Amino acid sequence: LMEGHAGGWLFAILVALDRPSDPDTTAALRSIVRSLCARRSELEQCNVHQLPTLNVLITIIGSYFGQLEARSVPHAAEDEEWVEEE
């Protein structure tokens, strides 16, 4: 998902989206943020340069587009229990 310039392209698409989004767009965003969270949890030490991009995209989709529950997936490196903000 984050090969090449995919992060930049995804950011550009997010900038062009209107809020509130229609149900199909919301479903697509939820799917994307879940994929990003899964990718982040699978990162190996050699790919940590992708972490900032993943975090920014997850935060934008989670906060700005209202997908906070999808963002509640804990980071793989965190040992403490995740508490979702309200």
N, C-alpha and C positions, 0 to 999 in steps of 0.2 A: 504493500500500500504506500510506503514512503520512499520508494525508489526514485532516484533522479530529482526532478523538480515537482513531484506530486504534492508536496506540502504547500508550495507556492501557488500551484494551480487550485488546490482546495481552498486556500485562503482567499484567492480572487473570486471563486464561486460564492463563498460565504459573504463576501462584501457586497455582491450583487443581489443577494436574496432579500426579499421584503419580509417584514414582520407585521402581523402574525402570518405564519406560513400555513399553507393548505395541508390537509391530512397526509397527502402523498409525500410532500416535502418533509414534513415532520417525521414520518416513518423512515424516510431515507436518511435524515440527519441522525435519528436514533441508531440506525444500522451502522452508519459511518462512525459514530462516537464509540459504539461497542467494539468495532474493528480496531479503532485507534487504541482503546484501552487494552484490548487483547495484545496488540502489537507492543505496547509499552511494557506490559507484564512479561513479555517474552524476550525483551532486549538483552543482548549479551554485552559484555564489557567492551567488545570491539566496535559496537554500534551505538555507544552512548551519545555520540554526536547528534543522533536523531531525537534524543529525549526532549530538548527544548521545543522543537517543532511540534512533537506530539503533544506536549503539555499545553502549548498555546492553542492548538486546534481543539483539544478536548475542553479547555476552558471557554473558548468562544462558543462552541456548540452547546456546552453545558449551561453556561450562564446567560449568554445573550439570546439563544434560541430556546431556552427553557427546558433543557434536557438534563436537569440536575440529577435525577435519579439514575440515569445512565452513567453519570460521572462519579457515582458513589463506589465504583469498583476500586479497591485499594491498589496502590502501587506495589509491585512485587517486592521492592526493597524495604517496604515498611513492615515492621514487626508488630506495631501496636494496632489495636482495633480501630477501624475507620468509623468516624461519626459524621454523618451528613449534616451540613449546616442548614438551618431553616431561616 
